Amino acid sequence: GRIIEGVFDGENMIGPDGKQYTVPANYASKSKLVEGDILKLTITANGTFVYKQIGPIDRIRVVGKLEQTTNGNFFVTSEGNKWRVLTASVTYYKGQAGDEAVILVPKTGDSKWAAVENVVRKIN
């Protein structure tokens, strides 16, 4: 097998060689991965990819409004900021546009992506 360490960019892991490695959305959602987290990828002898989070970045919680674009992508907006979130995360929490979302973002620096920690459904 082979071991590669890289940085999570919100959707993929970027290896030291600049290559993108696809991180399964369900793993990223379940593990609440945040842009900047350090991951270890083990590629086994039979070609299986096994990811493990080895260096979580400092993060903060933000409460915002869940929104959806016409092409189906989800965003969370809060205080003039906007982050993309994985559709798998929104689906897992049964979120819909207009719901309140609790997200995790890096404590320092700008990020384009956020991890969904929870969704508070709005009552119709």
Phi, psi and chi 1 to 4 in degrees:
 res  aa     phi    psi   chi1   chi2   chi3   chi4
   1 GLY       -  170.6      -      -      -      -
   2 ARG  -127.6  146.9 -108.7 -178.4   -4.5  145.2
   3 ILE  -121.8  129.2  -67.8  178.1      -      -
   4 ILE  -128.1  132.4  -57.7  160.6      -      -
   5 GLU  -104.9  144.5  -72.2 -173.9   10.4      -
   6 GLY  -157.9 -176.1      -      -      -      -
   7 VAL  -114.2  134.2  178.5      -      -      -
   8 PHE   -76.2  130.9 -173.7   64.1      -      -
   9 ASP  -106.4    9.7   72.8   -5.1      -      -
  10 GLY   111.8  -27.4      -      -      -      -
  11 GLU  -134.8  -39.1 -104.4 -176.2  -37.5      -
  12 ASN  -128.5  169.1  -57.6  -66.8      -      -
  13 MET  -101.2  132.0 -178.2 -174.6   89.8      -
  14 ILE  -100.8  117.5  -51.1  -59.1      -      -
  15 GLY   -78.0  170.5      -      -      -      -
  16 PRO   -62.9  -21.0   16.1  -23.2      -      -
  17 ASP   -87.1    1.9   52.7    3.2      -      -
  18 GLY    84.1   -2.8      -      -      -      -
  19 LYS   -73.8  147.5  -90.7 -168.1 -174.3  163.5
  20 GLN   -95.0  133.9  -91.5 -167.5   -7.5      -
  21 TYR  -119.8  126.5  -61.9   87.8      -      -
  22 THR   -70.5  123.9  -56.8      -      -      -
  23 VAL   -97.4  124.4  175.0      -      -      -
  24 PRO   -56.2  131.9  -20.5   29.8      -      -
  25 ALA   -58.5  -36.3      -      -      -      -
  26 ASN   -67.7  -34.4   60.3   -9.3      -      -
  27 TYR   -69.9  -45.2  172.5   74.1      -      -
  28 ALA   -60.6  -39.5      -      -      -      -
  29 SER   -68.1  -51.7  -63.6      -      -      -
  30 LYS   -62.1  -38.4 -169.4  174.6   65.6 -179.3
  31 SER   -85.3   -4.3  -56.7      -      -      -
  32 LYS    51.6   49.9  -63.7 -178.1  172.5   81.9
  33 LEU   -68.0  139.5  -64.9  179.1      -      -
  34 VAL  -117.7  144.8  169.2      -      -      -
  35 GLU   -49.9  124.9 -152.7  173.2  -45.1      -
  36 GLY   105.9  -14.5      -      -      -      -
  37 ASP   -61.8  144.9  -77.2  -12.5      -      -
  38 ILE   -93.2  129.7  -53.9  -61.4      -      -
  39 LEU  -119.1  153.2  -59.0  176.7      -      -
  40 LYS  -115.7  126.9  178.0  174.3   80.8  174.3
  41 LEU  -109.3  123.6  165.3   61.6      -      -
  42 THR  -106.3  122.0  -55.8      -      -      -
  43 ILE  -101.4  110.8  -56.2  173.2      -      -
  44 THR   -74.1  169.1   63.3      -      -      -
  45 ALA   -57.7  -31.3      -      -      -      -
  46 ASN   -91.9    8.7   68.5    2.3      -      -
  47 GLY    91.6    4.8      -      -      -      -
  48 THR   -74.8  137.5  -53.5      -      -      -
  49 PHE   -97.4  123.4  -80.4   38.4      -      -
  50 VAL  -121.4  117.5 -179.6      -      -      -
  51 TYR   -99.1  147.3  -74.1   94.8      -      -
  52 LYS  -144.0  133.7 -177.0  166.2  176.3   55.6
  53 GLN   -79.7  121.2  179.8 -173.5   27.8      -
  54 ILE  -115.8  -14.3   57.5  170.8      -      -
  55 GLY  -146.7   82.7      -      -      -      -
  56 PRO   -66.9  136.3   14.8  -17.6      -      -
  57 ILE   -78.7  154.9 -167.4  169.6      -      -
  58 ASP   -62.2  135.3  -76.2  -19.3      -      -
  59 ARG  -133.3  159.9   49.2 -165.5   77.4 -155.7
  60 ILE  -129.1  157.3   56.2  169.8      -      -
  61 ARG   -92.2  139.5  -88.6 -176.1 -168.3   82.2
  62 VAL  -132.0  137.4  174.9      -      -      -
  63 VAL  -104.3  129.6  177.9      -      -      -
  64 GLY  -147.9 -172.2      -      -      -      -
  65 LYS  -105.0  131.8 -176.0  178.0  178.4 -175.6
  66 LEU   -79.9  128.7 -171.6   61.0      -      -
  67 GLU  -131.7  156.7  -63.1  179.1   22.9      -
  68 GLN  -129.5  135.7 -169.6  172.0   18.3      -
  69 THR   -82.3  169.3   62.5      -      -      -
  70 THR   -63.7  -27.0   50.4      -      -      -
  71 ASN   -89.2    7.5   63.2   -0.1      -      -
  72 GLY    96.6   -4.9      -      -      -      -
  73 ASN   -73.5  146.0  -69.5  -33.1      -      -
  74 PHE  -103.3  144.9  -77.0   95.8      -      -
  75 PHE  -132.9  156.9  -74.2   89.8      -      -
  76 VAL  -122.2  129.9  173.0      -      -      -
  77 THR  -114.9  141.1   56.3      -      -      -
  78 SER  -157.6  126.4  175.7      -      -      -
  79 GLU    47.9   46.6  -63.1  175.3   15.6      -
  80 GLY    80.6   -2.1      -      -      -      -
  81 ASN  -100.8  156.2  -65.3  -48.7      -      -
  82 LYS  -142.3  128.2 -177.2  175.9 -177.3  177.6
  83 TRP  -126.1  142.0  -64.9  -87.9      -      -
  84 ARG   -79.3  146.5  -91.5 -155.6   62.0 -165.8
  85 VAL  -129.5  152.7  -69.2      -      -      -
  86 LEU   -68.5  133.3  -66.4  168.9      -      -
  87 THR   -57.6  -36.9  -57.9      -      -      -
  88 ALA   -58.5  -37.5      -      -      -      -
  89 SER   -68.2  -44.6  -59.4      -      -      -
  90 VAL   -63.9  -43.1  176.1      -      -      -
  91 THR   -63.0  -42.5  -50.2      -      -      -
  92 TYR   -58.2  -42.5  174.2   79.6      -      -
  93 TYR   -88.5    5.6  -70.7  109.4      -      -
  94 LYS    56.5   37.0  -62.7  175.9  175.5   54.9
  95 GLY   -74.8  151.9      -      -      -      -
  96 GLN  -137.1  156.7  -64.3  174.1  -14.5      -
  97 ALA   -52.4  134.6      -      -      -      -
  98 GLY    99.6  -19.3      -      -      -      -
  99 ASP   -69.2  161.9  -72.0  -12.3      -      -
 100 GLU   -91.3  135.4 -171.7  175.6   77.0      -
 101 ALA  -123.0  139.5      -      -      -      -
 102 VAL  -102.0  120.6  179.9      -      -      -
 103 ILE  -122.4  161.1   56.7  172.8      -      -
 104 LEU  -112.3  130.6  -60.4  170.2      -      -
 105 VAL  -132.4  158.9  -63.3      -      -      -
 106 PRO   -58.3  140.9  -23.2   32.8      -      -
 107 LYS   -64.4  -35.6 -169.9  174.0 -173.3  173.7
 108 THR  -124.0  151.9   56.9      -      -      -
 109 GLY    84.3  169.4      -      -      -      -
 110 ASP   -90.8  148.5  -71.0  -27.2      -      -
 111 SER  -138.9  149.5   60.7      -      -      -
 112 LYS   -94.5  -21.8  -66.4  179.0  179.1   69.4
 113 TRP  -117.7  155.8  -72.0   85.2      -      -
 114 ALA  -138.3  158.2      -      -      -      -
 115 ALA  -100.0  136.1      -      -      -      -
 116 VAL   -82.8  123.0  177.0      -      -      -
 117 GLU   -93.9  -34.4 -170.4  172.8   60.5      -
 118 ASN  -166.8  161.5 -141.5  -36.7      -      -
 119 VAL  -128.5  131.5  171.9      -      -      -
 120 VAL  -103.8  110.8 -179.4      -      -      -
 121 ARG   -68.0  138.5  -58.6  -75.4  -49.7  -88.1
 122 LYS   -83.2  145.9   67.8  172.4 -166.2  -73.1
 123 ILE   -92.0  126.6  -53.6  -64.8      -      -
 124 ASN   -78.4      -  -67.4  -18.6      -      -
